[in-house]
Amino acid sequence: MHTEIPIDEAGRVVIPKEVRDDWGLRSRGTLLLNHENGHVTLAPARPKGHLIKKGDMLVWSTGGATITQEEMNAVLDAARERRD
């Protein structure tokens, strides 16, 4: 998808809804930005770790990596959306 999007006075851009939906982006989510050779790329930032099932419970496993409360909230929100 190639589309032109405006930049406002504060330097903000709006990512089109269909892209946000495809990437699973939510309000207050995080993106990774890379700028190189005159090009900018964005990609969804994925939290460190993954959900695993232990018995009847889902457990977030980070393999020893630390995770912020914001990252954990994003993981829980995404899991709830998939469930609903």
C-alpha positions in Angstrom: 0.0 0.0 0.0 1.4 3.4 -1.0 -0.4 6.5 0.2 0.4 10.0 1.0 -0.4 11.1 4.5 -0.1 14.6 5.9 2.2 15.7 8.7 0.7 18.2 11.2 2.3 21.2 12.9 3.6 19.0 15.7 5.2 16.5 13.3 2.5 13.8 13.8 1.2 11.5 11.2 -1.9 9.3 11.2 -1.5 5.7 10.2 -4.5 4.7 8.1 -7.0 2.5 9.9 -6.6 -0.5 7.6 -2.9 -0.5 8.3 -3.5 -0.2 12.1 -6.0 -3.1 11.9 -3.6 -5.2 9.8 -0.7 -4.6 12.3 -2.9 -5.0 15.4 -2.0 -1.4 16.5 -3.9 0.2 19.3 -4.0 3.6 20.8 -0.9 4.2 22.9 0.9 1.3 21.1 4.5 1.5 20.1 6.2 1.5 16.8 9.8 0.9 15.8 11.1 3.7 13.5 14.2 3.2 11.2 15.5 6.0 9.1 18.3 5.3 6.6 19.4 6.6 3.2 16.5 9.0 3.0 13.8 6.4 3.8 11.7 5.9 6.9 10.2 2.6 7.9 7.8 1.8 10.7 7.1 -1.6 12.2 5.0 -2.7 15.1 7.1 -3.1 18.3 6.4 -6.5 19.7 6.6 -7.2 23.4 9.4 -9.3 24.7 8.1 -12.8 25.4 5.0 -14.9 24.6 2.0 -16.4 26.2 2.2 -20.0 27.2 -0.4 -22.3 28.7 0.4 -23.8 32.1 -2.4 -26.0 33.2 -5.6 -24.0 32.9 -3.8 -20.6 33.0 -2.1 -18.5 30.4 1.3 -17.3 31.6 3.6 -14.6 30.1 7.0 -16.0 29.6 9.9 -13.5 28.9 12.7 -16.0 29.1 14.3 -13.8 31.8 13.9 -10.5 30.0 12.3 -7.6 31.8 9.0 -6.1 30.6 7.4 -2.8 31.4 3.9 -2.4 32.8 2.9 -0.7 29.5 4.2 -3.6 27.5 2.4 -6.1 29.7 -0.9 -4.1 29.4 -0.5 -4.1 25.6 -0.1 -7.9 25.7 -3.2 -8.4 27.9 -5.3 -6.0 25.7 -4.3 -7.9 22.6 -5.1 -11.3 24.2 -8.5 -10.0 25.4 -9.3 -8.8 21.9 -8.4 -12.1 20.3 -10.5 -13.9 23.0 -13.5 -11.7 22.5 
